[in-house]
Amino acid sequence: MQKTLIATAVLASVTALTACSGATSAPAPTGNGALAGVCPANIVIQTDWFATPERAAAYQLVGPNGTVDVKKGAYSGPLGDTGVNVEVRLGGPFLGGQPVPAQMYQDQSITLGFVPTDDAVRAAAKFPVTGVFASLDVNPQIVLFDPATYPQVKSWKDVPATGAPVVYSEGKLFMDYLIAHGDVSAAQADASFDGTPSRFVAERGKAMQQGYVSNEPYRWEHDVKGWLKPVKSLLVHESGYEIYPHAWSVRTGDMDKLSPCLTKLVPMLQQAEVDYVRNPEPVNQALLRIAQTIPDGPPMTAGGNTDSVKVQLAQKIVGNGPDATLGNFDTTRVDRVIGVVTPILRKRGLDVRDGITADTIVTNKFINPAIGLPATP
């Protein structure tokens, strides 16, 4: 009953918002079984990592009472009374090292995958995908640092003079950009990040390291033994590397076949993100349950999840696009990212398709422009 009420509320909200705005937009699904026979009976959403608040819109679709499949690494349940099921699959180790676009082509049961803009450019030659919804407007990726050790750091331009090691995961394209842009010197870049705070703590904050603004700063201050004090950070987005981190994407060749489904489903994805940040605790509890059931994921606490939503809103990680709509793509921004990423990929010797534009890898055709977060004072 609770899942039915959640989905019914989503549908009602979409309909009401559209009616109030008077905007021309993709029609919202209404009534029982609204997606049955239109969408796949099991809508599979392949995420890029473990279940976290940054990815919670997918889990919001299922609601707080979904079923956790440990072996498969999935969270699933009916999408209310729409007549279809949603299966959210965890990424990371469950992908076996595959990027999400490659996994989407290997496993044709996947309906939507989380693909950042830079990965979409990289994949366009062999595994083309098209983003239909951007659940996050700003990439939460950061480099964090100790403000007591580096009080002079106020912006990216202050980082090279510190000489501090900047620890990151091998292969991250944003570091190539930061080096090329003069925000990190080549000598500082240290691709030895192991996913933990151990080096940061052992070196007493002399090293800087990658993280998520919606996760690590809270953890470092409240949960990381040996530290337990504030850190500061710089958003990679503010350096000019403006990817959309979670573009919910379909295989480009499936676009025509899935269009009737996406017309009804994408407004529900938009509303799921809005509903989550308005009332995150039910799904945050589900995220905790998933983390406690599926081992080896990142540390998670109730306090950290609550803080994550506050930070995502304050930093506009979750926010409207270039207008009053949540989930749409700024195509001018996407074109800028393509221009930044293409030479980096080619310098690495990768095959990048010629002539990629925003229209190649994203579309706003299914977005309901009436759905967005209210303006803040």
Backbone hydrogen bonds, N-H to C=O, Kabsch-Sander energy under -0.5 kcal/mol:
donor,donor_aa,acceptor,acceptor_aa,energy
5,L,1,M,-2.4
6,I,2,Q,-2.1
7,A,3,K,-2.3
8,T,4,T,-2.6
9,A,5,L,-2.4
10,V,6,I,-2.1
11,L,7,A,-2.4
12,A,8,T,-2.5
13,S,9,A,-2.6
14,V,10,V,-2.4
15,T,11,L,-2.2
16,A,12,A,-2.6
17,L,13,S,-2.7
18,T,14,V,-2.2
19,A,15,T,-2.2
20,C,16,A,-2.4
21,S,17,L,-2.0
22,G,18,T,-1.9
25,S,23,A,-0.6
26,A,367,I,-0.5
33,G,81,D,-4.0
34,A,31,G,-1.0
35,L,82,T,-2.0
36,A,33,G,-0.6
36,A,82,T,-1.2
38,V,35,L,-1.7
39,C,35,L,-2.7
43,I,41,A,-0.5
43,I,85,N,-3.2
44,V,42,N,-0.8
45,I,43,I,-0.6
45,I,87,E,-2.9
46,Q,44,V,-0.6
46,Q,112,L,-3.1
47,T,45,I,-0.8
47,T,89,R,-2.5
52,T,50,F,-0.7
55,R,52,T,-1.7
56,A,53,P,-1.2
58,A,55,R,-1.2
59,Y,55,R,-0.7
60,Q,56,A,-2.5
61,L,57,A,-1.2
62,V,58,A,-0.7
63,G,59,Y,-2.3
66,G,63,G,-0.8
67,T,76,S,-3.1
69,D,67,T,-0.5
69,D,74,A,-2.9
70,V,68,V,-0.7
73,G,69,D,-1.9
74,A,69,D,-1.8
75,Y,88,V,-2.3
76,S,67,T,-2.2
77,G,86,V,-1.9
79,L,84,V,-2.7
80,G,78,P,-1.9
82,T,79,L,-2.1
85,N,41,A,-2.9
86,V,77,G,-2.7
87,E,43,I,-2.8
88,V,75,Y,-3.2
89,R,45,I,-3.1
89,R,87,E,-0.6
90,L,73,G,-3.0
91,G,49,W,-2.2
92,G,48,D,-1.1
94,F,91,G,-2.0
95,L,92,G,-1.9
96,G,93,P,-1.2
97,G,92,G,-0.7
98,Q,95,L,-1.7
103,Q,99,P,-2.2
104,M,100,V,-2.3
105,Y,101,P,-1.4
106,Q,102,A,-1.9
107,D,103,Q,-2.7
108,Q,106,Q,-0.6
110,I,107,D,-1.7
111,T,44,V,-1.9
112,L,44,V,-2.3
113,G,249,S,-2.4
114,F,46,Q,-2.5
115,V,113,G,-0.7
115,V,247,A,-2.1
117,T,244,Y,-1.5
120,A,116,P,-2.1
121,V,117,T,-1.9
122,R,118,D,-2.1
123,A,119,D,-2.4
124,A,120,A,-1.0
124,A,121,V,-0.6
126,K,123,A,-0.8
127,F,123,A,-3.3
130,T,250,V,-2.6
131,G,361,I,-3.4
132,V,248,W,-3.2
133,F,248,W,-0.8
134,A,327,G,-2.1
135,S,133,F,-0.7
135,S,246,H,-1.4
137,D,317,I,-2.5
138,V,317,I,-1.6
142,I,211,G,-2.8
143,V,234,L,-1.8
144,L,209,Q,-3.2
145,F,232,K,-3.0
146,D,205,G,-0.6
150,Y,146,D,-2.5
153,V,150,Y,-1.5
154,K,152,Q,-0.8
158,D,155,S,-1.6
159,V,156,W,-1.8
162,T,158,D,-0.5
162,T,159,V,-1.5
163,G,159,V,-0.7
163,G,160,P,-1.1
166,V,188,Q,-2.6
167,V,165,P,-0.7
167,V,208,M,-3.0
168,Y,190,D,-2.5
172,K,169,S,-1.7
175,M,172,K,-1.0
176,D,172,K,-0.8
177,Y,173,L,-1.8
178,L,174,F,-2.6
179,I,175,M,-2.3
180,A,176,D,-2.5
181,H,177,Y,-2.5
182,G,179,I,-1.2
183,D,178,L,-2.6
184,V,178,L,-1.3
188,Q,185,S,-1.1
189,A,185,S,-1.2
190,D,166,V,-2.5
192,S,190,D,-1.1
193,F,168,Y,-2.0
201,V,197,P,-2.6
202,A,198,S,-2.8
203,E,199,R,-2.6
204,R,201,V,-1.5
205,G,200,F,-2.6
206,K,203,E,-1.3
208,M,165,P,-3.1
209,Q,144,L,-1.8
210,Q,167,V,-2.2
211,G,142,I,-1.7
213,V,140,P,-2.8
215,N,212,Y,-1.8
216,E,212,Y,-1.4
219,R,215,N,-1.9
220,W,216,E,-3.4
221,E,217,P,-1.7
222,H,218,Y,-2.4
223,D,219,R,-3.1
224,V,219,R,-1.9
225,K,223,D,-0.9
227,W,224,V,-1.9
228,L,220,W,-1.1
228,L,224,V,-1.0
229,K,220,W,-0.6
232,K,145,F,-2.6
234,L,143,V,-2.0
236,V,141,Q,-2.4
237,H,141,Q,-0.5
238,E,235,L,-0.8
239,S,236,V,-1.8
240,G,237,H,-1.5
241,Y,236,V,-1.1
242,E,240,G,-1.3
243,I,241,Y,-0.6
247,A,115,V,-0.8
248,W,133,F,-3.2
248,W,246,H,-0.8
249,S,113,G,-3.1
249,S,247,A,-0.6
250,V,130,T,-2.2
252,T,128,P,-1.9
254,D,251,R,-2.1
255,M,252,T,-1.5
258,L,254,D,-2.5
259,S,255,M,-1.2
262,L,258,L,-3.0
263,T,259,S,-2.4
264,K,260,P,-0.9
264,K,261,C,-0.8
265,L,261,C,-3.0
266,V,262,L,-2.3
268,M,264,K,-0.6
268,M,265,L,-0.8
269,L,265,L,-1.7
270,Q,266,V,-2.4
271,Q,267,P,-2.3
272,A,268,M,-2.1
273,E,269,L,-1.7
274,V,270,Q,-1.9
275,D,271,Q,-3.1
276,Y,272,A,-2.2
277,V,273,E,-2.1
278,R,274,V,-1.6
279,N,275,D,-1.9
284,N,280,P,-2.7
285,Q,281,E,-2.3
286,A,282,P,-1.3
287,L,283,V,-2.5
288,L,284,N,-2.0
289,R,285,Q,-2.2
290,I,286,A,-2.6
291,A,287,L,-2.5
292,Q,288,L,-2.4
293,T,289,R,-1.3
294,I,290,I,-3.1
297,G,294,I,-0.5
305,N,301,T,-2.1
306,T,302,A,-2.2
307,D,303,G,-2.3
308,S,304,G,-2.2
309,V,305,N,-1.5
310,K,306,T,-1.4
311,V,307,D,-2.7
312,Q,308,S,-2.8
313,L,309,V,-2.0
314,A,310,K,-2.5
315,Q,311,V,-3.0
316,K,313,L,-0.8
317,I,312,Q,-1.9
318,V,312,Q,-1.4
319,G,317,I,-0.6
321,G,325,T,-3.9
326,L,371,I,-2.6
327,G,319,G,-0.5
331,T,329,F,-1.0
334,V,330,D,-2.2
335,D,331,T,-2.4
336,R,332,T,-1.8
337,V,333,R,-2.3
338,I,334,V,-2.4
339,G,335,D,-2.1
340,V,336,R,-1.7
341,V,337,V,-3.2
342,T,338,I,-2.3
344,I,340,V,-0.7
345,L,341,V,-2.5
346,R,342,T,-2.4
347,K,343,P,-2.1
348,R,344,I,-1.2
349,G,346,R,-1.6
350,L,345,L,-2.2
352,V,350,L,-0.7
353,R,351,D,-0.5
356,I,353,R,-0.7
360,T,357,T,-1.4
361,I,357,T,-0.9
361,I,358,A,-0.9
362,V,358,A,-2.1
363,T,131,G,-2.2
367,I,364,N,-1.2
371,I,368,N,-1.7
372,G,370,A,-0.7
